[in-house]
Amino acid sequence: MPEQYEVFVSYSQDSPEHVAAVRTLSDSLREDGIDCVLDQYEHSPPQGWPRWMDSKIRSCRYVLMVCTEAYCKRVMGTEAEGVGHGVRWEGNLIY
């Protein structure tokens, strides 16, 4: 049996439709045997979201970045002030 690895899924919450599409992608990968780590599967982790993200990014073998234009702007720091802080912080962890 092949070794199982967790994949952290990083994305920006561009719209409800985009969030749903990312969940559908992750669910599909899980059905195919890839253990995806997605914030949508969690309910307020006890250590808080920043520590949860940091821990998961460090422990997962792979990170899947769903890179839309908004995601890219936020990670690269070119998004409008006050928008997309979560992805900006997450992107820095991935770097």
Secondary structure, DSSP 8 states (H G I E B T S, - for coil): -----EEEEEE----HHHHHHHHHHHHHHHHTT-EEE-GGG-SS-TT-HHHHHHHHHHH-SEEEEE--HHHHHHHHT-S-TTS-HHHHHHHHHH-
